[in-house]
Amino acid sequence: MTRLTVIVLALCMLTAAAVPASAEIKIGYIDTVKIFANYKETIEAEEVYKKEVEVWKKQAEEMETELARMREEIQSQSLMLSAEKLEEKRLVFDQRMKDYQKYMQDIFGETGEAARRNKELTEPIVEKINGIIEIVAEEEGFTLVLDSSQGVIVYADKEIDITDMIIARLDTQMETTQ
């Protein structure tokens, strides 16, 4: 058994042990991938993000084109230029390359603008989804709700899948706030 499976089973046993003998244990599951794929607000946020990434990519492509042009120019003129002029062009090229690398790191690096923007767009959505899951779980009397997209559920009856219920509730909430 994988370590994750053992942890999930242990959590299930602890949950079962924590519930009084007279209480019924009710388990449900969701598929967060399906929720994200079908929730309108997630789709809209993804469209916004993709547009922003396209702008950043276009800027990177322009910088790459400029670098390629400069590299070609240096190579084609290397025999005609004085050592001084050639060094000057190489220094300009090196600076532009550093600028490009910094841009790529600032935008697409681990803590770059793209990662920050993605987090900024998805964090409120994740909070809403978790809030709705909690509300539905309490209203429906679930003791435990698992996420099937994490790969720890080997089998579950479709009757305890509350994914569509969560999506419907999210859509209803979104419509009432607009």
N, C-alpha and C positions, 0 to 999 in steps of 0.2 A: 504494500500500500504506500501511496505517496504521503509525504508529510502533511500536505494540505488536506487530504482525505481524512487522515487521522485526527487532525485538528477539528475539522467539521464534525466528525463523529463524536469527538469529545465534547464539543459545544452542544450538540444535540442531547447527549446523555446528561450533561450538566443542566441544561434547560429542563429536561424531563425530571431530573431529580429535584430541581428548585420548585417545580409546580406541585402544589398539594395533591395528594392522591385522589381527592374528590374532583379536582379540576380536569377538564378535558384538554388534551394537547391537540392543537390544530395547527398544522404546518401548511404553508403555501409557498409558492415560488414565483419569481418574476424573471424576465429576460431583459436586462438593461440594454442590450444591443438593439432589441426590437423596440423598446421604449424610445431610445434615442433616435432610431430610424423613422419612427412614426409620429413623434411628438412635433407639432407644428413649430413651436418656439425653437426647438433644436435645429430644425430644417432651416428656419430663417437665420439663426445665428451662424450656421454653417455657410450659408450664402454670403453673409456679410464678411465672414472670415476669408472665404475663397477669393472674394473681390480684393480684399486688402493684400492677400498673399500674391495675387496676380500683379498688383502694382509693384510690390517689392521684387518679384521675379523679373519684371520688365526692366526695372532699374538695374538689377544685377546683370541681365543680358546686355544692356547698353554698355555697362562697364566692361564686360567681357569682350564685346565687339571692339571697343576702344583699345583695350589691351592687345587684342589680336592685330589690330591695325598698326599699333605702335611697334609691336614685335616684328611684324613684316617690314615696316619702314626701316627699322634698325638693321635688320638682316640685309635688305636690298641696298641700303646706302652705306653699309659698313666699309666697303672698299673705297668709296668716293669721299667720305667725310674724314676730317682730321681727327686725330685721337682725342683732342679736346672736345670737339663737337659730338663725337660718338659717345664719350663719357657723359656729356651733358644729357643726351637723349636717354642713355641708360639710367641715369639718376632719376629723370622724370618718369621713366617707365617703372622703375623700382618703387617710387613714391606712389604712383597710381596703383600698382599691385598691392602695396600695403593698405592703401585706402579701400581697395576692393575686398581684401581679406578682412579688414576691420568691419566693413559694411556687412559682409556675410555673417561674421560672428555676432555683430550687434543685432542683426535681424533674425537670422536662422540658427544662432547658437543655442545651447541648452537653456540659457537664461535670457535669450534675445527677445526682441519685440514680438515676434510671431508666437513664441511660447507664452509670453505675458498676455498678449491679446487673446489667445485661445483660452487661457485660464480665466481671463476677465469675462469672456462671453459664456463659458460653460459653467463656471462656479455657481451663479445664481440659478441656472437650470437644474443642476444636480441637487441643490438645496430644495428647490420646489419638488422635484421628483421624490427625494427622500421624505419630504414632509407629507406628500400625498400617500406614499407607501405606508408611512406610520399611521396616518388617519384611517386609511382603508383597513389596515391590519387591526387597528383597535375596534373599528366599527363592525368588522366581520368576525372578530374574536380570534384572530390568529395569535398563536403563542410564538411562532417563529416563521420568518419569511426568508427564503434563500434566493440566491441569484444563480440561475442556470447558465448564464453566459460565462461564469467563472470556471466552468468545467468540473465542478465537484458533485453534481447530481448525475448519477449513473442512470437512474430511472425515477420517474415521477408520473403519477396519473395526471392527465390533462385537466381533470376537474379541479385540481388545486393550483392550476396556473392562473394567477391573478393579473397577468401582464395586460390583457385587454381592458380589464377593469381600471387599472392604473392609467392607461393611455386615455380612456374615455373621461376619467375624472380630471386629468390634466387639461384635456381639450375643453371640457366644460368650464373649468376654472379660468382658462385663457380667454374664452368667449365672454365671460361675465366681467372680466377686468378691462376689456377693450371698449 
